[in-house]
Amino acid sequence: MAQMESKTEIVTSTEQFDVVKSYEPDGETIYNLYLGKVTVNFFTEEWDEFLEFADEVVKIPLGITGTIAETESYLAACEEIDGDIIYSIEMPGATLFFFEEDWKEIIDLFNGLK
């Protein structure tokens, strides 16, 4: 029996980060968020919530500390640690941390989702 391959399309991309939509042979659509060496995979229903989260994240100016966006499953925060501005995204099973330069690129990536 021949094995069918997934079809993919790039949704949005920056220098370091990508979002790729994958159409699986079984009819499922998977969204893949590539953040450097980390890949986060979303089923469509998870992706819908993540889009709401991303839309909230891009509305907040850089440098605002504390919780900057939150949904049922996702939280973004910013804090200053030893003079560095550190951003984080909490999601089921992981917390990702970003320096300000990388966070600016995350914002560009999230803006590309609109």
C-alpha positions as CSV (number, residue, x, y, z in Angstrom):
1,M,0.0,0.0,0.0
2,A,1.4,3.4,-1.0
3,Q,2.0,5.8,1.9
4,M,0.4,9.2,1.3
5,E,2.4,12.3,2.3
6,S,1.2,15.4,4.0
7,K,0.8,18.6,2.0
8,T,2.1,21.7,3.6
9,E,2.0,25.5,3.1
10,I,3.8,28.3,4.9
11,V,1.3,30.5,6.7
12,T,3.8,33.1,7.8
13,S,7.5,33.3,8.3
14,T,10.3,35.5,9.8
15,E,14.0,35.1,9.8
16,Q,14.0,32.6,12.7
17,F,10.4,31.5,13.1
18,D,7.7,29.8,10.9
19,V,4.1,28.7,10.9
20,V,3.3,25.9,8.6
21,K,-0.1,24.4,7.9
22,S,-0.1,20.7,7.2
23,Y,-2.9,18.7,5.5
24,E,-2.6,15.2,6.8
25,P,-3.6,12.1,4.7
26,D,-6.3,11.3,7.2
27,G,-8.0,14.7,6.6
28,E,-6.7,16.3,9.8
29,T,-5.2,19.8,9.6
30,I,-2.2,20.4,11.8
31,Y,-0.5,23.8,12.4
32,N,3.2,23.7,13.2
33,L,4.8,26.7,15.0
34,Y,8.6,26.5,14.5
35,L,10.4,28.6,17.1
36,G,14.1,28.0,16.5
37,K,14.8,24.5,17.8
38,V,11.3,24.1,19.3
39,T,8.2,23.0,17.4
40,V,4.7,23.2,18.8
41,N,2.0,21.3,17.0
42,F,-1.7,22.3,17.1
43,F,-4.9,20.6,16.0
44,T,-7.4,23.0,14.5
45,E,-9.4,23.5,17.7
46,E,-6.2,24.3,19.6
47,W,-5.0,26.6,16.8
48,D,-8.2,28.7,17.0
49,E,-7.5,29.4,20.7
50,F,-3.8,30.1,19.9
51,L,-4.9,32.7,17.3
52,E,-7.0,34.5,19.9
53,F,-4.0,34.5,22.2
54,A,-1.6,35.8,19.4
55,D,-4.1,38.6,18.6
56,E,-4.0,39.7,22.2
57,V,-0.2,39.5,22.4
58,V,0.4,41.9,19.5
59,K,-1.8,44.6,21.0
60,I,0.5,45.1,24.0
61,P,3.4,47.5,23.7
62,L,7.0,46.2,24.3
63,G,8.4,46.5,27.8
64,I,5.1,46.3,29.7
65,T,5.8,43.9,32.6
66,G,3.4,41.4,34.1
67,T,0.9,39.3,32.4
68,I,0.4,40.7,28.8
69,A,-2.1,38.2,27.3
70,E,-4.0,35.2,28.6
71,T,-6.5,32.6,27.4
72,E,-7.6,29.4,29.0
73,S,-4.5,27.5,27.8
74,Y,-1.9,30.2,27.0
75,L,-0.3,33.0,29.0
76,A,2.3,35.6,27.9
77,A,4.3,37.6,30.4
78,C,7.2,40.0,30.6
79,E,9.6,40.7,33.4
80,E,12.9,42.4,34.0
81,I,15.6,40.1,35.3
82,D,19.1,41.5,36.0
83,G,18.5,44.4,33.6
84,D,17.2,42.1,30.8
85,I,13.7,42.2,29.5
86,I,12.5,38.6,29.3
87,Y,9.2,37.5,27.7
88,S,7.6,34.1,28.3
89,I,4.8,32.1,26.8
90,E,3.2,29.4,28.9
91,M,1.3,26.6,27.2
92,P,0.3,23.1,28.1
93,G,3.5,21.1,28.6
94,A,6.0,23.9,28.1
95,T,7.1,27.4,29.0
96,L,9.2,29.3,26.3
97,F,11.4,32.3,27.2
98,F,12.5,35.0,24.8
99,F,14.9,38.0,25.0
100,E,13.4,41.3,23.7
101,E,15.0,41.0,20.2
102,D,13.4,37.6,19.7
103,W,10.1,38.8,21.1
104,K,10.0,41.5,18.5
105,E,10.3,38.7,15.9
106,I,7.5,36.7,17.6
107,I,5.3,39.8,17.3
108,D,6.1,40.0,13.6
109,L,5.3,36.3,13.2
110,F,2.0,36.8,15.1
111,N,1.1,39.8,13.0
112,G,1.5,37.6,9.9
113,L,-1.2,35.4,11.2
114,K,-3.9,38.0,10.6
